[in-house]
Every structure is written in C-alpha cells, then in structure tokens.
Amino acid sequence: MKPVEIYTSPLCGFCHAAKRLLNEKGVSFAEVDVLAHPERKAEMIKRANGGRTVPQIFVGDTHVGGCDELYALERAGKLDALLAA
C-alpha cells in the first residue's frame, strides 16, 4: 500500500470525515496537524499546488485534494487502486 499523508486541523469536520473513511478502509496514514505545527502549512500549500484549506491528502506522490475528492474516488471505485502498491 502506498504511504498516505493528510494535513489536518483538529477543528475541521472534513478532516475528521476523511480520516474516518481511511480508518474504515484500514488505511494507515501520517497526519500533520497544521494548527499544532503552523510551520508545516507552507509545506502543505507548496505540495498542494496552492491549496490552503485542510484536509490536503496525498497518496504516494499523488495529490488527491480534500475530503470531497477522497470520497469521490471512493464512490467511483478508484480509491483502492490508487492506494494499492
């Protein structure tokens, strides 16, 4: 399985929803809390091609986007293939 990284904030409902989907699928992920680590926000914005909102989700080298994009991949049946190594 490809490594998954998600930039989040504890106050973000969309972040919780994205993490819930990943947990339900048994996907382990590295989480970067940009509220607790504001110095990492610039890194997130650069990696997300200017995306400033959380969550920002990465699967391997692929920038998925946010929660809506993650759920859209799941609904389209494409998330499992993206996660596969």
C-alpha positions as a printed Julia matrix, in Angstrom:
85×3 Matrix{Float64}:
   0.0    0.0    0.0
   1.26   3.45  -0.87
   2.0    5.81   2.02
  -0.8    8.23   2.81
  -0.25  11.66   4.33
  -3.01  14.03   5.39
  -2.66  17.63   6.55
  -5.38  18.43   9.08
  -6.69  20.68  11.81
  -8.47  19.31  14.9
 -11.29  21.83  14.36
 -12.07  20.63  10.81
 -15.08  18.38  10.28
 -13.94  17.49   6.76
 -10.6   16.34   8.21
 -12.43  14.04  10.64
 -14.58  12.66   7.8
 -11.55  11.97   5.6
  -9.71  10.24   8.45
 -12.84   8.22   9.25
 -13.02   6.9    5.66
  -9.34   5.98   5.69
  -9.72   4.25   9.06
 -12.81   2.34   7.86
 -10.77   1.09   4.92
  -7.93   0.04   7.24
  -5.54   2.56   5.69
  -2.77   3.79   7.95
  -1.73   7.38   7.39
   0.66  10.03   8.65
  -1.16  13.08   9.95
   0.26  16.6   10.07
  -1.75  18.92  12.31
  -1.13  22.37  10.81
  -2.7   24.07  13.83
  -0.19  22.46  16.2
   2.63  22.8   13.64
   1.97  26.03  11.72
   5.45  25.92  10.21
   4.27  22.92   8.14
   1.43  24.87   6.49
   3.77  26.4    3.87
   4.96  22.89   3.03
   1.33  21.77   2.61
   0.49  24.72   0.34
   3.52  24.04  -1.86
   2.79  20.32  -2.15
  -0.91  21.01  -2.81
  -0.13  23.47  -5.64
  -1.54  26.4   -3.69
  -4.24  24.53  -1.76
  -4.67  26.35   1.54
  -7.59  24.51   3.1
  -7.47  21.33   5.15
  -7.54  18.47   4.67
  -4.95  18.07   1.94
  -4.48  14.39   1.19
  -1.57  12.7   -0.57
  -1.33   9.06  -1.63
   2.27   8.35  -2.51
   3.26  11.19  -4.85
  -0.36  11.84  -5.9
  -2.18  14.87  -4.53
  -5.76  13.67  -4.03
  -7.09  17.01  -2.82
  -9.53  17.35   0.04
 -12.27  15.32   1.65
 -14.73  15.71  -1.25
 -12.16  14.41  -3.73
 -11.3   11.47  -1.46
 -14.96  10.45  -1.19
 -15.45  10.95  -4.95
 -12.61   8.49  -5.61
 -14.23   6.02  -3.21
 -17.67   6.37  -4.86
 -16.11   5.91  -8.31
 -14.35   2.74  -7.14
 -10.92   4.26  -7.82
  -9.56   4.75  -4.3
  -8.5    1.14  -3.72
  -6.49   1.11  -6.97
  -4.79   4.38  -6.02
  -3.89   3.02  -2.59
  -2.54  -0.26  -3.97
   1.24  -0.52  -4.18
